[in-house]
Amino acid sequence: MEQRGLIRIFCGEGRGKTSAAVGCAIRAAGRGRQVAIIQFLKGKDTGENAFMKRLEPEIKVFSFEKSSESFKDLDEERRAEEVQNIMNGINFARKVLTTGGCDVLILDEFLGLVDTGIICVDELVSLLNNKPEQAEIILTGINAGPEIYELADDVTLFLTGDMNQSGRKKSI
C-alpha cells in the first residue's frame, strides 16, 4: 500500500529553509523515491543551485529563470521578463504533479510567488488540492497565509536567531 504524500512547509525569516528541504530530498532519494526541486525567485547562478546540480540524476533540479540576479534585485523591466520564465516553472510543476513525474516535489521559494503577486493564494491552494494522493510537496518561503497552513501536514517556522519552531498539524 502506498503512503499518503504530505504537504510540508518551511517558512519564516530565518535561514535554513532550503537546506532543510534539500535534506528531505536526500533522505527521500536514499529511499529510492524520485525527487524534483524547482527553484523560484533566486536567480539562475546561485552557488546553492550549482551545488545541488551535483545531486543529479538522483535529485533533479530545475530553475526556469534566466537572470543571474535574485528577482527582488531586478528592475521593473527585467522583472516583467522573468515573470514569464517563472510562469513556465509553475506550469512545469503542475505537469510534474499531474503526470506523476516524481514522488517528492520541492518548490523552493514558491511561497514568495504569492508575496510578489506573481500568483494568488487561490492558485497555490488549487495546486496543493490537486496533487496526487501519494505525492509529497515541500514548499519554502518567508510567508504562508492561513489558507496554506490549513492544507499543510507539517509546518516548520524558521525564526531569526537560534530558535526554530516546528509543528505537526495533523496526525499521520
C-alpha positions in Angstrom: 0.0 0.0 0.0 1.4 3.4 -1.0 1.9 6.0 1.7 -0.1 9.2 1.6 2.1 12.1 0.5 2.4 15.0 2.8 2.4 18.8 2.3 5.3 20.3 4.3 6.1 24.0 4.7 9.4 25.5 5.7 8.8 29.2 6.2 9.9 32.3 8.2 12.5 35.0 8.2 15.3 32.7 9.4 17.9 30.8 7.4 17.9 27.1 6.6 14.6 26.6 4.8 16.1 25.4 1.5 18.8 23.4 3.4 16.0 21.6 5.3 14.1 20.9 2.1 17.3 19.5 0.5 17.8 17.3 3.5 14.3 15.9 2.9 15.2 15.4 -0.7 18.4 13.4 0.1 16.5 11.2 2.6 13.8 10.5 0.0 16.2 9.8 -2.8 18.1 7.5 -0.5 14.9 5.5 -0.1 14.5 5.2 -3.9 11.9 7.9 -4.3 12.0 10.2 -7.4 12.7 13.8 -6.3 12.5 17.1 -8.2 13.4 20.5 -6.9 12.1 23.6 -8.7 13.7 26.9 -7.6 11.9 30.3 -7.9 13.0 33.9 -7.3 16.6 33.1 -6.6 18.2 33.8 -10.0 20.0 31.3 -12.2 23.5 31.3 -10.9 23.4 30.7 -7.1 26.2 28.7 -5.6 23.5 26.7 -3.9 22.0 25.8 -7.3 25.4 24.8 -8.7 26.0 22.5 -5.8 22.5 20.9 -5.9 23.1 20.1 -9.6 25.7 17.6 -8.4 22.9 15.6 -6.8 21.6 14.7 -10.2 20.4 12.3 -11.5 19.0 11.1 -8.2 17.6 14.5 -7.4 16.5 16.6 -10.4 17.0 20.4 -10.0 15.2 23.0 -12.2 15.3 26.7 -12.4 13.4 28.5 -15.2 14.7 32.0 -14.5 17.2 33.4 -16.9 18.7 36.3 -14.8 21.6 35.5 -12.6 20.3 38.0 -10.0 17.6 37.4 -7.5 14.1 38.5 -8.6 14.0 41.2 -5.8 17.1 42.8 -7.2 15.8 43.2 -10.7 14.4 46.5 -12.1 10.8 46.5 -13.2 11.5 45.8 -16.9 13.7 42.7 -16.1 11.1 41.6 -13.5 8.4 41.6 -16.2 10.6 39.4 -18.4 11.3 37.0 -15.6 7.7 36.6 -14.7 7.1 34.6 -17.9 10.0 32.3 -17.1 8.6 31.8 -13.6 5.2 31.0 -15.1 6.9 28.3 -17.2 8.3 26.9 -14.0 4.8 26.9 -12.4 3.3 25.1 -15.4 6.2 22.6 -15.2 5.4 22.0 -11.6 1.7 21.3 -12.5 2.8 19.0 -15.2 5.1 17.0 -12.9 2.3 16.6 -10.4 -0.4 15.6 -13.0 1.9 13.1 -14.8 3.3 11.6 -11.6 6.8 12.7 -12.7 8.2 12.4 -9.1 7.3 11.2 -5.7 8.6 14.3 -3.9 8.4 17.8 -5.4 10.2 20.6 -3.7 9.0 24.1 -4.7 11.8 26.3 -3.3 10.7 29.9 -2.5 7.3 29.2 -4.0 5.6 31.0 -1.2 7.4 34.1 -2.4 5.4 34.0 -5.6 2.3 35.0 -3.6 4.2 37.7 -1.8 5.4 39.2 -5.1 1.9 39.0 -6.7 3.0 36.6 -9.4 0.3 34.1 -8.3 -2.6 34.5 -5.9 -3.3 32.3 -2.8 -6.1 30.6 -4.7 -3.7 29.4 -7.4 -1.4 28.0 -4.7 -4.3 26.3 -2.9 -5.5 24.8 -6.1 -2.1 23.3 -6.9 -1.9 21.7 -3.4 -5.5 20.5 -3.6 -4.8 18.8 -7.0 -1.7 16.9 -6.0 -1.8 13.1 -6.4 -2.6 11.4 -3.0 0.8 9.7 -2.8 2.9 12.7 -3.9 4.8 14.8 -1.3 5.1 18.5 -1.7 7.6 20.7 0.2 7.1 24.5 0.0 9.7 27.0 1.2 9.4 30.8 1.5 9.1 33.5 4.1 5.3 33.9 4.4 2.5 31.3 4.3 -1.1 32.5 4.9 -3.8 30.7 6.9 -5.3 29.1 3.8 -1.9 27.4 3.1 -1.3 26.5 6.7 -4.6 24.8 6.8 -3.6 22.4 3.9 -0.2 21.6 5.4 0.5 18.4 7.4 3.8 19.8 8.7 4.9 23.4 9.3 8.3 24.5 10.4 8.8 28.2 11.2 12.4 29.4 10.8 12.9 32.4 13.1 15.8 34.8 13.0 18.3 33.8 15.7 18.9 30.3 17.0 15.4 29.0 17.8 13.1 27.3 15.2 9.6 26.1 15.8 8.1 23.0 14.3 4.6 21.6 14.5 2.8 18.6 13.0 -0.7 19.8 12.3 -2.4 16.6 11.5 -1.7 13.1 12.8 -0.4 10.6 10.2 
